[in-house]
Protein backbone atom coordinates (compact mmCIF):
# COMPACT_ATOMS: atom_id res chain seq x y z
CA UNK A 1 0.00 0.00 0.00
CA UNK A 2 1.32 3.41 -0.97
CA UNK A 3 0.21 6.98 -0.33
CA UNK A 4 -1.42 6.91 -3.78
CA UNK A 5 -3.50 3.77 -3.13
CA UNK A 6 -7.18 4.67 -3.46
CA UNK A 7 -9.64 3.02 -1.07
CA UNK A 8 -13.40 3.05 -0.54
CA UNK A 9 -15.91 1.30 1.71
CA UNK A 10 -17.27 -1.92 0.26
CA UNK A 11 -21.04 -1.87 -0.25
CA UNK A 12 -21.74 -5.07 1.71
CA UNK A 13 -20.88 -4.31 5.35
CA UNK A 14 -23.56 -2.84 7.53
CA UNK A 15 -22.33 0.07 9.63
CA UNK A 16 -24.16 1.53 12.60
CA UNK A 17 -23.32 3.92 15.39
CA UNK A 18 -23.90 2.81 18.96
CA UNK A 19 -23.04 5.34 21.68
CA UNK A 20 -20.54 7.24 19.48
CA UNK A 21 -18.87 3.99 18.37
CA UNK A 22 -19.08 2.65 14.82
CA UNK A 23 -19.80 -1.06 14.55
CA UNK A 24 -19.35 -2.94 11.26
CA UNK A 25 -20.97 -6.25 10.39
CA UNK A 26 -20.17 -8.24 7.27
CA UNK A 27 -21.99 -11.51 6.79
CA UNK A 28 -19.95 -12.32 3.66
CA UNK A 29 -16.62 -11.87 5.45
CA UNK A 30 -17.86 -13.23 8.77
CA UNK A 31 -16.52 -10.05 10.37
CA UNK A 32 -17.77 -7.92 13.22
CA UNK A 33 -15.66 -4.92 14.18
CA UNK A 34 -16.09 -2.24 16.78
CA UNK A 35 -14.08 0.80 15.70
CA UNK A 36 -12.38 3.20 18.08
CA UNK A 37 -12.48 6.96 17.46
CA UNK A 38 -9.65 6.94 14.90
CA UNK A 39 -10.99 3.84 13.15
CA UNK A 40 -14.40 5.48 12.94
CA UNK A 41 -12.89 8.62 11.42
CA UNK A 42 -11.07 6.52 8.83
CA UNK A 43 -14.24 4.56 8.05
CA UNK A 44 -16.23 7.77 7.58
CA UNK A 45 -13.55 9.21 5.28
CA UNK A 46 -13.86 6.12 3.10
CA UNK A 47 -17.51 6.77 2.22
CA UNK A 48 -15.98 8.20 -0.95
CA UNK A 49 -12.74 7.27 -2.72
CA UNK A 50 -9.69 8.50 -0.78
CA UNK A 51 -5.97 8.17 -1.23
CA UNK A 52 -4.11 6.71 1.74
CA UNK A 53 -1.93 9.84 1.77
CA UNK A 54 -5.01 12.02 2.17
CA UNK A 55 -6.21 9.93 5.11
CA UNK A 56 -2.81 10.29 6.76
CA UNK A 57 -2.78 14.06 6.18
CA UNK A 58 -6.20 14.51 7.80
CA UNK A 59 -5.25 12.39 10.80
CA UNK A 60 -1.94 14.25 11.19
CA UNK A 61 -3.90 17.51 11.49
CA UNK A 62 -6.06 16.04 14.26
CA UNK A 63 -3.60 13.92 16.25
CA UNK A 64 -0.14 14.62 17.57
CA UNK A 65 1.52 11.37 16.59
CA UNK A 66 4.92 10.48 15.19
CA UNK A 67 4.39 10.23 11.40
CA UNK A 68 6.13 6.86 10.97
CA UNK A 69 4.15 5.27 13.78
CA UNK A 70 0.90 6.73 12.51
CA UNK A 71 1.56 5.52 8.96
CA UNK A 72 2.39 2.02 10.24
CA UNK A 73 -0.71 1.81 12.46
CA UNK A 74 -3.11 3.27 9.88
CA UNK A 75 -1.82 1.04 7.07
CA UNK A 76 -2.08 -2.03 9.32
CA UNK A 77 -5.70 -1.08 10.10
CA UNK A 78 -6.47 -0.51 6.41
CA UNK A 79 -4.88 -3.86 5.52
CA UNK A 80 -7.18 -5.54 8.06
CA UNK A 81 -10.23 -3.87 6.52
CA UNK A 82 -9.12 -4.98 3.04
CA UNK A 83 -8.49 -8.57 4.19
CA UNK A 84 -11.95 -8.70 5.77
CA UNK A 85 -13.47 -7.26 2.57
CA UNK A 86 -14.86 -4.23 4.38
CA UNK A 87 -13.05 -1.79 2.10
CA UNK A 88 -11.60 -2.24 -1.35
CA UNK A 89 -8.81 -0.85 -3.47
CA UNK A 90 -9.82 1.15 -6.53
CA UNK A 91 -7.91 1.74 -9.71
CA UNK A 92 -7.45 5.39 -10.65
CA UNK A 93 -9.90 4.83 -13.53
CA UNK A 94 -12.62 3.68 -11.09
CA UNK A 95 -12.79 7.11 -9.43
CA UNK A 96 -13.89 8.99 -12.53
Z-matrix of the N, CA and C atoms (Angstrom, degrees):
N
C 1 1.441
C 2 1.529 1 107.98
N 3 1.341 2 114.58 1 133.15
C 4 1.458 3 119.71 2 179.08
C 5 1.527 4 109.17 3 -118.59
N 6 1.310 5 116.23 4 175.04
C 7 1.464 6 121.28 5 177.37
C 8 1.522 7 111.25 6 -62.78
N 9 1.331 8 117.40 7 -24.21
C 10 1.465 9 121.39 8 -179.43
C 11 1.525 10 114.01 9 -90.53
N 12 1.322 11 118.25 10 -4.33
C 13 1.462 12 121.37 11 177.36
C 14 1.523 13 108.82 12 -62.28
N 15 1.323 14 116.27 13 131.00
C 16 1.465 15 122.06 14 -178.95
C 17 1.524 16 108.79 15 -103.27
N 18 1.329 17 115.86 16 128.94
C 19 1.463 18 122.19 17 -177.13
C 20 1.523 19 110.28 18 -124.99
N 21 1.327 20 115.51 19 157.33
C 22 1.466 21 122.28 20 175.25
C 23 1.524 22 108.70 21 -153.53
N 24 1.321 23 116.65 22 154.86
C 25 1.463 24 120.42 23 174.79
C 26 1.520 25 109.01 24 -60.92
N 27 1.325 26 116.54 25 143.12
C 28 1.451 27 120.48 26 171.12
C 29 1.525 28 107.06 27 -77.40
N 30 1.313 29 117.81 28 155.02
C 31 1.466 30 121.26 29 -176.38
C 32 1.529 31 113.36 30 -79.15
N 33 1.320 32 118.44 31 -14.73
C 34 1.463 33 120.44 32 -173.11
C 35 1.529 34 114.77 33 -81.45
N 36 1.320 35 121.29 34 -41.62
C 37 1.465 36 117.82 35 -175.32
C 38 1.525 37 112.37 36 -64.00
N 39 1.300 38 114.43 37 145.95
C 40 1.456 39 121.72 38 174.61
C 41 1.523 40 106.43 39 -96.71
N 42 1.322 41 115.47 40 127.63
C 43 1.462 42 121.02 41 178.91
C 44 1.517 43 108.51 42 -116.47
N 45 1.325 44 115.39 43 137.05
C 46 1.461 45 120.47 44 175.97
C 47 1.519 46 108.46 45 -142.45
N 48 1.306 47 115.24 46 157.66
C 49 1.461 48 120.57 47 177.89
C 50 1.516 49 108.63 48 -108.67
N 51 1.328 50 114.88 49 126.71
C 52 1.456 51 122.14 50 178.15
C 53 1.523 52 106.74 51 -126.49
N 54 1.334 53 115.86 52 114.22
C 55 1.470 54 120.86 53 -179.90
C 56 1.531 55 112.16 54 49.12
N 57 1.314 56 117.37 55 54.68
C 58 1.472 57 123.64 56 177.47
C 59 1.521 58 114.46 57 65.34
N 60 1.324 59 117.73 58 15.29
C 61 1.458 60 122.29 59 178.07
C 62 1.526 61 108.30 60 -120.36
N 63 1.327 62 116.56 61 132.56
C 64 1.463 63 120.40 62 177.31
C 65 1.521 64 109.03 63 -87.51
N 66 1.325 65 115.21 64 131.63
C 67 1.451 66 122.37 65 178.25
C 68 1.530 67 107.53 66 -119.58
N 69 1.328 68 115.74 67 130.77
C 70 1.466 69 121.63 68 179.96
C 71 1.515 70 109.25 69 -112.15
N 72 1.326 71 116.26 70 138.92
C 73 1.457 72 122.04 71 176.33
C 74 1.515 73 108.13 72 -132.04
N 75 1.330 74 115.67 73 125.87
C 76 1.456 75 121.23 74 176.39
C 77 1.515 76 108.27 75 -127.59
N 78 1.314 77 115.81 76 110.79
C 79 1.461 78 120.97 77 177.87
C 80 1.527 79 109.66 78 -65.77
N 81 1.341 80 116.51 79 -46.14
C 82 1.463 81 122.24 80 -178.88
C 83 1.532 82 111.48 81 -55.25
N 84 1.325 83 116.56 82 -45.87
C 85 1.466 84 120.62 83 -176.68
C 86 1.528 85 112.08 84 -89.09
N 87 1.329 86 117.04 85 -6.74
C 88 1.458 87 119.87 86 -176.84
C 89 1.516 88 111.02 87 60.96
N 90 1.343 89 116.13 88 38.31
C 91 1.461 90 120.91 89 -174.23
C 92 1.524 91 110.72 90 -119.97
N 93 1.321 92 114.26 91 138.96
C 94 1.454 93 122.89 92 173.63
C 95 1.521 94 105.34 93 -133.74
N 96 1.322 95 116.45 94 120.86
C 97 1.459 96 120.39 95 -178.02
C 98 1.518 97 110.53 96 -129.87
N 99 1.295 98 115.65 97 136.72
C 100 1.454 99 122.99 98 172.53
C 101 1.522 100 105.59 99 -107.09
N 102 1.327 101 117.23 100 118.18
C 103 1.453 102 121.81 101 -174.09
C 104 1.527 103 111.34 102 -94.32
N 105 1.328 104 115.72 103 137.24
C 106 1.454 105 119.37 104 173.84
C 107 1.526 106 108.86 105 -75.90
N 108 1.320 107 117.82 106 -175.79
C 109 1.457 108 121.75 107 -176.13
C 110 1.533 109 112.46 108 -56.92
N 111 1.321 110 116.48 109 -46.99
C 112 1.465 111 120.34 110 -178.90
C 113 1.525 112 110.34 111 -67.34
N 114 1.326 113 117.17 112 -44.30
C 115 1.456 114 120.76 113 177.89
C 116 1.516 115 111.40 114 -59.50
N 117 1.322 116 116.68 115 -39.52
C 118 1.460 117 121.02 116 177.73
C 119 1.518 118 111.82 117 -65.11
N 120 1.332 119 116.66 118 -39.55
C 121 1.463 120 119.78 119 177.54
C 122 1.528 121 110.39 120 -64.08
N 123 1.323 122 116.38 121 -42.55
C 124 1.465 123 120.04 122 178.46
C 125 1.529 124 109.64 123 -62.73
N 126 1.323 125 117.00 124 -46.48
C 127 1.466 126 120.77 125 179.87
C 128 1.527 127 110.29 126 -57.17
N 129 1.327 128 116.90 127 -46.90
C 130 1.465 129 120.22 128 -178.95
C 131 1.524 130 111.77 129 -64.06
N 132 1.332 131 117.93 130 -35.42
C 133 1.463 132 120.45 131 177.50
C 134 1.522 133 111.37 132 -64.71
N 135 1.332 134 116.41 133 -28.38
C 136 1.459 135 120.55 134 -176.06
C 137 1.527 136 113.40 135 -86.84
N 138 1.345 137 117.51 136 14.80
C 139 1.462 138 118.79 137 174.21
C 140 1.522 139 110.50 138 -73.19
N 141 1.319 140 116.45 139 -10.02
C 142 1.457 141 122.86 140 170.74
C 143 1.525 142 107.54 141 -137.77
N 144 1.321 143 117.99 142 160.03
C 145 1.470 144 118.98 143 -177.49
C 146 1.525 145 112.05 144 -57.57
N 147 1.337 146 115.98 145 132.32
C 148 1.468 147 121.94 146 179.58
C 149 1.516 148 109.73 147 -138.52
N 150 1.309 149 115.40 148 142.56
C 151 1.456 150 121.13 149 171.86
C 152 1.522 151 108.53 150 -79.15
N 153 1.315 152 116.19 151 145.41
C 154 1.461 153 121.45 152 178.66
C 155 1.530 154 109.49 153 -56.64
N 156 1.321 155 117.29 154 -40.75
C 157 1.463 156 120.80 155 179.10
C 158 1.514 157 112.62 156 -59.14
N 159 1.323 158 116.83 157 -37.42
C 160 1.465 159 121.09 158 178.22
C 161 1.525 160 110.94 159 -66.76
N 162 1.316 161 116.63 160 -41.42
C 163 1.466 162 121.03 161 177.31
C 164 1.528 163 109.67 162 -59.71
N 165 1.317 164 115.95 163 -46.18
C 166 1.463 165 120.47 164 180.00
C 167 1.525 166 111.74 165 -63.18
N 168 1.321 167 117.54 166 -39.30
C 169 1.465 168 121.20 167 178.68
C 170 1.527 169 111.46 168 -62.76
N 171 1.329 170 116.71 169 -44.96
C 172 1.466 171 121.00 170 179.78
C 173 1.525 172 110.04 171 -62.60
N 174 1.321 173 116.73 172 -46.08
C 175 1.463 174 119.90 173 -179.13
C 176 1.527 175 111.53 174 -65.20
N 177 1.326 176 117.48 175 -35.84
C 178 1.467 177 121.17 176 178.87
C 179 1.525 178 111.25 177 -63.87
N 180 1.347 179 116.72 178 -31.53
C 181 1.462 180 120.46 179 177.88
C 182 1.527 181 111.74 180 -72.36
N 183 1.317 182 116.70 181 -26.28
C 184 1.467 183 121.55 182 -176.07
C 185 1.526 184 111.64 183 -91.77
N 186 1.343 185 116.33 184 -42.01
C 187 1.458 186 121.23 185 -171.61
C 188 1.522 187 111.83 186 -113.61
N 189 1.294 188 115.31 187 143.22
C 190 1.459 189 121.74 188 176.32
C 191 1.525 190 107.53 189 -92.89
N 192 1.311 191 115.16 190 87.43
C 193 1.467 192 120.50 191 -178.52
C 194 1.518 193 109.01 192 -131.68
N 195 1.309 194 115.90 193 151.46
C 196 1.463 195 121.27 194 177.24
C 197 1.524 196 107.33 195 -65.07
N 198 1.348 197 118.21 196 126.92
C 199 1.466 198 121.16 197 -173.52
C 200 1.532 199 114.60 198 -54.36
N 201 1.326 200 118.38 199 -42.08
C 202 1.462 201 120.20 200 -179.18
C 203 1.521 202 112.03 201 -64.74
N 204 1.316 203 116.08 202 -41.15
C 205 1.467 204 120.84 203 178.83
C 206 1.522 205 110.29 204 -66.49
N 207 1.337 206 115.68 205 -43.61
C 208 1.459 207 119.29 206 -179.73
C 209 1.527 208 110.41 207 -62.75
N 210 1.331 209 116.90 208 -45.11
C 211 1.465 210 120.13 209 179.92
C 212 1.530 211 110.36 210 -60.23
N 213 1.321 212 116.88 211 -44.00
C 214 1.467 213 121.15 212 179.76
C 215 1.530 214 110.53 213 -60.83
N 216 1.331 215 116.50 214 -49.42
C 217 1.463 216 120.79 215 -176.47
C 218 1.528 217 112.02 216 -66.51
N 219 1.332 218 116.62 217 -42.87
C 220 1.466 219 120.25 218 -179.11
C 221 1.531 220 110.28 219 -66.67
N 222 1.314 221 117.58 220 -43.95
C 223 1.469 222 120.25 221 179.70
C 224 1.529 223 111.28 222 -64.80
N 225 1.326 224 117.47 223 -37.44
C 226 1.471 225 120.29 224 176.71
C 227 1.531 226 110.06 225 -63.56
N 228 1.326 227 117.17 226 -41.57
C 229 1.466 228 121.48 227 177.56
C 230 1.533 229 110.54 228 -63.63
N 231 1.333 230 116.24 229 -46.23
C 232 1.464 231 120.15 230 178.92
C 233 1.525 232 111.43 231 -62.38
N 234 1.325 233 117.35 232 -39.80
C 235 1.470 234 120.50 233 176.43
C 236 1.522 235 110.98 234 -59.84
N 237 1.324 236 117.21 235 -40.56
C 238 1.463 237 121.60 236 178.28
C 239 1.526 238 110.44 237 -62.64
N 240 1.334 239 116.38 238 -43.85
C 241 1.468 240 119.40 239 178.71
C 242 1.521 241 111.75 240 -63.90
N 243 1.335 242 117.05 241 -37.99
C 244 1.467 243 120.92 242 177.43
C 245 1.523 244 110.13 243 -65.98
N 246 1.316 245 117.44 244 -47.17
C 247 1.471 246 121.63 245 -179.46
C 248 1.519 247 111.62 246 -59.56
N 249 1.321 248 116.93 247 -35.71
C 250 1.469 249 120.99 248 -179.62
C 251 1.525 250 112.00 249 -88.29
N 252 1.325 251 116.83 250 6.50
C 253 1.464 252 124.07 251 176.83
C 254 1.527 253 112.65 252 61.13
N 255 1.324 254 116.31 253 32.63
C 256 1.458 255 120.95 254 177.78
C 257 1.527 256 111.43 255 -92.13
N 258 1.330 257 116.07 256 -26.28
C 259 1.458 258 122.25 257 171.58
C 260 1.520 259 107.36 258 -131.19
N 261 1.321 260 115.48 259 165.58
C 262 1.462 261 118.19 260 178.83
C 263 1.520 262 110.00 261 -139.16
N 264 1.317 263 114.06 262 158.74
C 265 1.457 264 122.55 263 179.10
C 266 1.522 265 107.80 264 -89.93
N 267 1.321 266 115.70 265 133.60
C 268 1.457 267 121.32 266 177.52
C 269 1.517 268 109.84 267 -106.94
N 270 1.310 269 114.81 268 149.71
C 271 1.466 270 120.72 269 169.05
C 272 1.515 271 106.83 270 -80.66
N 273 1.312 272 117.46 271 155.70
C 274 1.464 273 121.17 272 179.14
C 275 1.531 274 110.94 273 -55.87
N 276 1.325 275 117.70 274 -34.47
C 277 1.472 276 121.53 275 179.65
C 278 1.522 277 112.47 276 -66.82
N 279 1.347 278 117.78 277 -26.77
C 280 1.463 279 121.89 278 -177.80
C 281 1.523 280 112.82 279 -71.47
N 282 1.325 281 117.79 280 -16.84
C 283 1.465 282 120.88 281 -175.27
C 284 1.516 283 113.00 282 -90.39
N 285 1.296 284 117.05 283 -3.06
C 286 1.480 285 120.48 284 -178.65
C 287 1.494 286 111.30 285 -88.20
